[in-house]
Amino acid sequence: MTETDRDETAVLSGCPMHADPTPIHDQAFAADPDGVYAELREQGPLASVELAPGVPATLVLDHETALSVLRDPETFPKDSRAWQREAPADSPVVAMMMYRDNVLFQDGPAHDRLRQAITDSLSRVDSVTLRRYVTESAESLIRDFSPTGKADLLAEYARVLPLLVLNRLFGSPPELTTRMVDAMTALWDGSDTERANRELGQCIAELIALRREQPSFDITTWLLGHEADLDDEEMVQQLVVFMGAGAEPVQNLITNALRLWLADDRFAGDLSGGRLPVEDAIDEVLWKQPPLANYAITYPTREVELAGRSLPANQPVVIGIAAANTDPALRSTRRDGNRAHLAWSAGPHTCPARGTARLIASVAIETILDTLPDMDLAVPADELEWRPGPFHRALTALPVHFPPVQEPDSRDETPGESGRWSNRPAHTSWIPPETTSTPKRAGSVTKAPRRALNYLGEWLLGR
């Protein structure tokens, strides 16, 4: 081998396209993603990874490069059809990456049309009433397990609360929403994805048929009547995005923030030094352990140069959201109160429901901390297990214990149990039916000090 050959080999070995891809779908990655990201950074801003066996991709690791990709849809489009034709059909990640006729996989005017339908529908959701409904629903869930003195906050709280919200937002019967979220969770986990994909499509088709026959005051009905004139397939696929964003990522945001709160002494107690602990916990999770750790996938249609490297056409370029947020170049950046992270993506595909998702998570966390202030982790934090998978950052369980709380015998109807809406004119914003006050346990406060101070802090900071 000549000196020139050795030089070329050395260059190629440092290139993501010629390095052995590192799995980011296994238990080793789930147990220590930061350690894996640190090793991958030795390849530079880009690294060769494996999303599933036989599915290579380029992972973007630094913040600046990630922004350049997210803000350039012409070079880095979202359409995955060319990649999909060559991908292993039975791969567990195909269902999460396959082309769908929705806003996530479109660019340009087609994307703008679909996004407008979504943002217009979301704008009709009344945030004050949504806050009240999330609080009431959270308190109802807490009453179910508070007498036992123990709970799995993932299975019994964080996973269920978004279900109640989705029921109301989309006008979906509870059993139908449960089926949809079960299917979406299976897709995230890569578990029996063909069946899960069929089940999800069937459930959403049933919901659309229901709302065509019985219009109501919900996002499904508003999408059906929007001037974008979505056809049946577009309707199904827009709701796939909504359900995907409203279930799995929100439950993981709630769970990850509660884990941080319970495990980290910095987030104990009330306001300290003018900080807002719950909001800071959410911000830290969105920076360091975002519910979507690796996503915002693009598929360049031609060979392109990025960060000094040549990337092949039609191969996935994945934004390492958690890696970019923890880029060593950002170490001097103050994180508390700073929302320049990429947890909601950036550019034209910035999540349109980020305000709604954050509100649900914030109220869910505040409510349980105020209602069960003596709650602690039931196992050491380092014994909590993380679910493997290339895209999410998700616990398998979050067990806690607390002093048991006895409940009154009589209870009013659980909010949303009837599935009915108030009879309001079609132009009205989304407002749930009025519900009677539910009994409060001794010591619980409707407007707890932490919650009230957080709202005041949000107002003062212009949030």
Buried (B, 14 or more C-beta within 10 A) or exposed (E): EEEEEEEEEEEEEEBBBEBEBBBBBBEBBBEEBEEBBBEBBEBBBBBBBBBBEEBBBBBBBBBEBBBBBBEBBEBBBBBBEBBBEEBEEEBBBBBBBBBBBBBBBBBEEBBEBBBBBBEBBBEBBBEEBBBBBBBBBBBBBBBBBBEEBBBBBBBBBBBBBBBBBBBBBBBBEBEBBBBBBBBBBBBBBBEBBEEBBEBBBBBBBBBBEBBEEEBBBBBBBBBBBBEBEBEEEBBBBBBBBBBBBBBBBBBBBBBBBBBBBBBEEEBEEEBEEEEBBBBBBBBBBBBBBBBBBBBBBBBBEEEBEBBEBEBEEBBBBBBBBBBBBBBEEBEEEEBEEEBEBBBBBBBBBEBBBBBBBBBBBBBBBBBBBBBBEEBEBBEEEEEBEBBBBBBBBBBEBBBBBBEEBEBEEEEEEBBBEEEEBEEEEEEEEBBBBEBEEBEBBEEBEEEBEBBEBBBEBEEEEEB
